[in-house]
Amino acid sequence: MNLQRLSFLVLPLLLAACGNYVVQGGSDDNAKSQQNANGTGGSGGTGGNGGTGGNGSGSNSLAVALTRAQLDVLWDEYWANQDPLPSSSSVGGVPELNPDDLFLRVSDLGASCDSPTTDLGCGHWQLSIALPPALQQVGVYNLDSPELLAYSNFSETGEPYSSEPDDCSFGGGTIGAGTLEILSIDENEVRFRVDSEYWGETANGEYIAPRCPVDP
């Protein structure tokens, strides 16, 4: 684990996009040939220390996919139930964000279309990768490219120090070097593979992320 390197959550920095960071691309024909034949969402897959992929429901899966617009709605609902109440889920002082950005969210505890984040107990992790529209296609992409780095992050907790459920170390931040491979993508699900160098093998693997409903 890399908790010794980061003892607190480091928010991803907004970096200016530049250049072409696609390692390897694919054609639409390749994407179509790899899509789920019945178009009903994920039915399995491996990843994250042997976990299984999406269950086809778009909720309570190991991974889910949702747009920035959908995620903003979930964050507004989330903060509305917190005390004290933050002013907004939006980030100030940055260029206008694209509502069509696609977030691939993964956790060993499962990811849900009903919550913008996964509350981590001790000994768990979560990963969020933000794909701009230009990268929402079959291909292999560098995780540390500006296009992916700006709003993607990883966090994990350590083993408990005591019997208290949240008494453990916590670390997180940008994903770092590695690759994201989009195996197939359509209106029902996203199949992808993560190979991160920075966080070791914690979240590495292949996932199926059912797309969340339009109204999460």
Secondary structure, 3 states (H helix, E strand, C coil): CCCCCCCCECCCCCCCCCCCCEEEECCHHHHHHHCCCCCCCCCCCEECCCEECCCCCCCCEEEEEEEHHHHHHHHHHHHHCCCCCCCCCCCCCCCCCCCCCEEEEEEEEEECCCCCCCCCCCCCEEEEEEECHHHCCCEEEECCCHHHHCCCEEEEECCCCCCCCCCCCEEEECCCCEEEEEEEECCCEEEEEEEECCCCCCCCEEEEEEECCCCC
